[in-house]
Amino acid sequence: MKKFVLLVLVLSLCAGCLRPEPIACTADAKICPDGSAVGRVPPDCEFAPCPANCSSYTVETCPNQCVVCPPCEVCSSISCQTEELCESIGFHRDWYRKVAVSGTAIT
């Protein structure tokens, strides 16, 4: 009986050893271009990506996570939008580069 109690005690102590320690990141924040802030995310504690508020950028300053989208119902002229929006109206993210290289006028 003593061996059984000792075995249960040892197993219960070791069970806590097998759990990974929670990772705590520092509580600093990064200010995104749209003014919002993002914190660090475990396990590597890198900053979370900034939200893609693409429509606040101009065509010239459109960041990599956004795309230049042709005129559509939502965007009445060429503008910086999310890739999802641009693809939903049938355009791939490279359409603007291809048009600009070909020299076709864009309005």
Contacts in CASP RR format, 6 or more apart in sequence:
PFRMAT RR
TARGET T0000
AUTHOR 0000-0000-0000
METHOD contacts of the structure
MODEL  1
MKKFVLLVLVLSLCAGCLRPEPIACTADAKICPDGSAVGRVPPDCEFAPC
PANCSSYTVETCPNQCVVCPPCEVCSSISCQTEELCESIGFHRDWYRKVA
VSGTAIT
22 42 0 8 1.000
23 42 0 8 1.000
23 43 0 8 1.000
23 45 0 8 1.000
24 42 0 8 1.000
25 39 0 8 1.000
25 40 0 8 1.000
25 41 0 8 1.000
25 42 0 8 1.000
25 45 0 8 1.000
26 40 0 8 1.000
26 45 0 8 1.000
27 39 0 8 1.000
27 40 0 8 1.000
28 39 0 8 1.000
28 40 0 8 1.000
29 37 0 8 1.000
29 38 0 8 1.000
29 39 0 8 1.000
30 37 0 8 1.000
30 38 0 8 1.000
30 39 0 8 1.000
30 47 0 8 1.000
30 50 0 8 1.000
31 37 0 8 1.000
32 38 0 8 1.000
32 50 0 8 1.000
32 51 0 8 1.000
33 50 0 8 1.000
33 53 0 8 1.000
33 56 0 8 1.000
33 57 0 8 1.000
33 63 0 8 1.000
34 50 0 8 1.000
34 51 0 8 1.000
34 53 0 8 1.000
34 56 0 8 1.000
36 50 0 8 1.000
36 51 0 8 1.000
36 53 0 8 1.000
38 47 0 8 1.000
38 48 0 8 1.000
38 49 0 8 1.000
38 50 0 8 1.000
38 51 0 8 1.000
39 47 0 8 1.000
39 48 0 8 1.000
40 46 0 8 1.000
40 47 0 8 1.000
40 48 0 8 1.000
41 47 0 8 1.000
41 48 0 8 1.000
49 65 0 8 1.000
50 65 0 8 1.000
52 65 0 8 1.000
52 66 0 8 1.000
52 82 0 8 1.000
54 62 0 8 1.000
54 63 0 8 1.000
54 65 0 8 1.000
54 66 0 8 1.000
54 67 0 8 1.000
54 80 0 8 1.000
54 81 0 8 1.000
54 82 0 8 1.000
55 75 0 8 1.000
55 79 0 8 1.000
55 80 0 8 1.000
55 81 0 8 1.000
56 80 0 8 1.000
57 63 0 8 1.000
57 66 0 8 1.000
57 80 0 8 1.000
58 80 0 8 1.000
59 68 0 8 1.000
59 78 0 8 1.000
59 79 0 8 1.000
59 80 0 8 1.000
59 96 0 8 1.000
61 80 0 8 1.000
62 68 0 8 1.000
62 80 0 8 1.000
63 80 0 8 1.000
65 83 0 8 1.000
66 80 0 8 1.000
66 81 0 8 1.000
66 82 0 8 1.000
66 83 0 8 1.000
67 80 0 8 1.000
67 81 0 8 1.000
67 82 0 8 1.000
67 83 0 8 1.000
67 86 0 8 1.000
67 93 0 8 1.000
67 96 0 8 1.000
68 78 0 8 1.000
68 79 0 8 1.000
68 80 0 8 1.000
68 81 0 8 1.000
68 95 0 8 1.000
68 96 0 8 1.000
69 75 0 8 1.000
69 78 0 8 1.000
69 79 0 8 1.000
69 80 0 8 1.000
69 81 0 8 1.000
69 85 0 8 1.000
69 86 0 8 1.000
69 89 0 8 1.000
69 91 0 8 1.000
70 78 0 8 1.000
70 86 0 8 1.000
70 89 0 8 1.000
70 91 0 8 1.000
70 95 0 8 1.000
70 96 0 8 1.000
70 106 0 8 1.000
71 77 0 8 1.000
71 78 0 8 1.000
71 107 0 8 1.000
72 85 0 8 1.000
72 89 0 8 1.000
74 81 0 8 1.000
74 85 0 8 1.000
75 81 0 8 1.000
75 85 0 8 1.000
77 107 0 8 1.000
78 96 0 8 1.000
78 106 0 8 1.000
78 107 0 8 1.000
83 93 0 8 1.000
86 92 0 8 1.000
86 93 0 8 1.000
86 95 0 8 1.000
87 93 0 8 1.000
96 106 0 8 1.000
99 106 0 8 1.000
100 106 0 8 1.000
END
